Amino acid sequence: MKIAAFLSPGQDLAAGTDLARHAETLGYESVWVTHGLGRDSFLVLAAYGAVTTRLGLGNGVVPIYPRHPVAMAQAALTLSEMTAGRFRLGLGVSHRATMESMLGLTLRAPLGTMREYVLVLRGALGAGATFEGKHYRVQWSLALPTRPPAPPIYLAALSTGMLELAGEIGDGVILWLCAPAYVRDIALPALERGRRRAGKTLDGFEIVAAVPLAVTDEPVPALAAFSGELARYLVLPFYRAMLEASGFGAEIRAFDRDGQAPEALARALGAVGDASDARACVTAYREAGVTLPAVRPITFPDAPWYRRTLEAAAGW
């Protein structure tokens, strides 16, 4: 069975690079990095790729609105070439709070925009992009004698609509904060519907789920750190809708009332404690249908439980 890890460097890129090297020696199948408000994920993965030889590399995920699909294809092809085809490209629509309030862009028609984006992107990754649509009009080809290997395309998804689209047009899906029950009862059926629309099954379709973990003898600070992280997501409508559909309405209302993510929600979405608890959490995701659980040590590498978690989960 395969296992991956999310390794976002935090304050020190060198620490993340060292952990990527270590993850390869521990036998991890791949490492993933976020993009969002942090470093450019392509450059972080290039740094990880430079110190490894076998490890798969994925960004989870790059927002599509700030970057034209042709520019995305150029970055993806370059990184794929640099890492001998080890790269996987993760895409997402992000959130209105980020795209509109922070960047001044307009997040509109996310499903239609993502569909066209991937069509243009696949063309740009291949023979060339010739496309005339509602959101994109493109005539472009790469001026290289030999194209680098095109990476697989994974879509971040929370809602049933985006999950179906990921199944229809993607090579995989990336899930975050989706509890195992949501994966089993909502995500998996939606992905299957999308695959059927494309005349395909789930065979060979990668379902990546980040699994928040902290293997530690002192759970209180790790739980507090994870609850603090959750607070950032509980104000975002896409996550609130998914968590409401997951049966966490009472926890959302408690957050709205108190301004803090309840400990019960943190425990439901990850595992903090000894290695057996963490392993049971990874197993629950696998049994729900996840093909590639991605251990995501809570917070960043300077946390006292971070490296221990990564080492404990190796081989699960």
N, C-alpha and C positions, 0 to 999 in steps of 0.2 A: 504494500500500500504506500501511496505517495503522501508526503507531507511537505508543506511550504512554510515560509515565515514572512511576515511584514517587518522590515527593518528600516524605520525612519530614523535618521541620524540624531535628531535633536540638535543640541548646541555645537556638536563636534562632528564634522563629516569624517574625520579620521577614525573616530570610534565606530561609526557605521561601516566604514570600509573594512576595519578589522573584524567586525562581527560577520560581514559577508564572507570573508575568507574563512572564518571559523565555521560558519554554517555549511560551507562546502565540505570541510573535513568531517563535520558531524553527519553528513549524508542527506541534507535537505535537498529536495528536488528543485526548488526555486526560491528566490527571494523577491519581494515586492516592496514598492515604495509608494507613498501617497504623493500628491502634487499640491492641490489646494492652495493654502496660504504659506507653504514652505518653499523649499528649494525646487528648482526645475528638476522634475523626476528623470528626464532623459539624461541629464548630466550626472545625477547621482548614480543612475544605473550604469553609465559609462565608467564611473569610478569603481563600482562594484565589479563590473566586467573585467576591468584591467587587472584585478588581483585574484581572479578566479579563472578556471578553464572549463568546467563542466556545468556549473550552476545555471539554471534558468533564471531569467530576469524579466520582471513585469512591472508596469506602472499601474497602480490601482487607486485612482484613475486620473486621466487628464481631461479637464473640462473642454468641451468642443467649441463653445461660443467665442472664446478669445483667440482661437487659432484656426485659420482656414484649413480645410481638409488636405489641400495640396501641401501646405507647410507642415501639417502633421505627417503626411506621407514622407516628405523629405527627411524629417527628424527620425521617423521610424525606420526607414531604409538605411540611413546612416548608422544608427545604433545596431541594427541587425547585422550590418556588414562588420562593424567593429567587434562584435561579440560572436561571430561565426554562427549566426542564426539562432542564438539562444534567447532572443528577445520576444516578449508577447506584449501587445499594445492594448491597454485598457482605456476605455472612453466613458465619459459620463456627461450629463447635462448640467451638473452642479445644482445651484439653488438661486432663487431670485435675490436673496439677501447678498449673495456674493457677486453675481453677475450684474445686477442692476444697481444696488446701493453702493457697492465698492468700486465696480469697474465702469459703470455708466452704460452697460450694454443692455439689450433687451432679450430676456429669456421668453421666447414665444414658441408655441406649437412644438413642445419638446419631442413628441413622437415623430411628427412629420419632418422636423429638422434633423433628428438623428437618422431617420431612414435615408434621407437624401445625402447626409454627411457620409454615411458608410458606403453608399453607392459611388460617390465621387472618390472617396478614399481608396476603395478597392481598385478603381480604375487607375488612380495615381500610383498605387503600389504595383500595378501590372503594366499593361501595354500603353496606358495613357488614359486621361480623363476627358471625355467628351460628354457633357451633361447640360441639360436645359430643364430646370425645375422651378418650383415656387421659391425656394430659398437659396439655390446656388445655380450659377451659370458658369461653366468652366470649359476651356479648351486648353489642354496642357499635356505635355509629355516630358519625361526625364531625359536630359541630354547626356546619357552615359552609354557607352558601348555594351556594357553588361550590367544588368540590374542586380543589386543585392537581393538576398532572399527576403520575400515578403513575410512579415510576422502575422500570426493569427490575431484576430480582433475580438476582444472581449468587451461586453457592455456592462456597466454598472446598472443595477436595476433594483427598485424597491416595489413599485406598483405593479399590478397585474398587466397593465398595458405595456410597460417597458419590459417586463419579464417576457411577455409574448413576443415582443419585437426582438429581444435578444435571442430567443429561441429561433426565430425566423431568419434573421440576417447575420447573427454573430457566430463565432466559433466557440464561444464560451460566455459565461456570466460571472460577475464579481458581486458578492453580497457582503454587506456590513451592517451589523447590529440586527440581523435577522435571526431570531431564535430558531432552534431546530424544528419546533412545531410549525413555525411559519414556512420554513423551507419545505417541509414534508407536505403540508396541507394546502399551501397557497402557491409558493414559488414553483415547485416541481410540476404541478398540473398546468400552470401557465406556460412554463417553458415547453412542455410537451405539446400544448396547443400551437405554439409558435412553430415548433419543429414540424408538426403535421401540415401546417400551411405551406411550408417549404418542401413538403414531400420527404421529410427526413425523420429519423428517430433521435433519441438522446445518445445513441452510441457514438462515442468519440467527442461528444460535446462536454467541455470542461465546466464544472460548477465549482467555482472558488468561493470559499467563505472565510472571512477573517474571524478568528476565534480569540477573543480577548482573554488573556491568562496572566496570572502572577503566581508562581510557585514560591512560597515564602512561609517562614515560621512566624511572621508578624503581619497578619492579614489586615489589621485596622488601617495603616497608612496606604496600603495598596487599594483597599476598597474605597477609601476617601479619594485617592487619585483617580480611580476609574469613575466614580460618581461625578467628579469635577469634569472629566472628559465628556460624560454623557450630557451634562447640562448644555454644552454647545450644540448638541444635536436635537435636544428636546424643544428648541425654539424654531426649528426648521419644519415647515409644513409637510414636506415629503416624508421625513422621518416620523413625524407625529402620526400621519395617516397610516403608515406601515405598522407602527407600534400599537395604534388603536386597533387595527385589524388583527394584531397578534394577541389581543386580549389584555393589553396593558393600559386600558383607559383609566383605571383608578390611580395607577402610578403617574400618569401624565397629569391628572388633576392634582395629585399631591405636589408635583413639581410646580404647577401653576400657583398653588397656594403658598408653598414654603420657599420656592426659589432654589431648591436643591433636589437633585435626582435621588429618589429613595434607594436605600441599600438593597431592598428586595428586587428592584429593577436591575441593579448592577449584578446581583447574584444570578438573575435569570438569563442575562445576556453574555455572561462569561463565567470564569471560575477563578477564585482567589483562595489559596490555601495550600494543601500538600499536593504532591505529584499525582496521587490517585484521583483527587478531585479534578485536576486539570485533564488527566487522561480520559476520565469519564465524559468530560465536556467534549473533547475532540471526537470520541466514539459516538456521542449523541448526534453530532453533525454528520458523521459518515453514515450512520443508520438512517438519517433523514434524507439522504440522497446526495450529499456533497461529495464530489469526486476528488477535490483537492482542498482539504482543510489547511488554512494558512494561520499558523500560530502568530498571534499578535501580542507580544509582551506589552503589558500596560505601560503607558507613557513612553519614556525615552531611555536610551542606554545608560544614563547616569542614575537611574533608579536601582536600588540595591537588589531587586528581584529580577532584573531584566536578563542578565546573562545566565543566571541560574535557570530561568524559565526556558530560554532557548536550548540550553544543554539538556534539561530534563525531558523536553518534548521530542528530541531527536530520535527518530526510529519508530515513533508512534504511528 
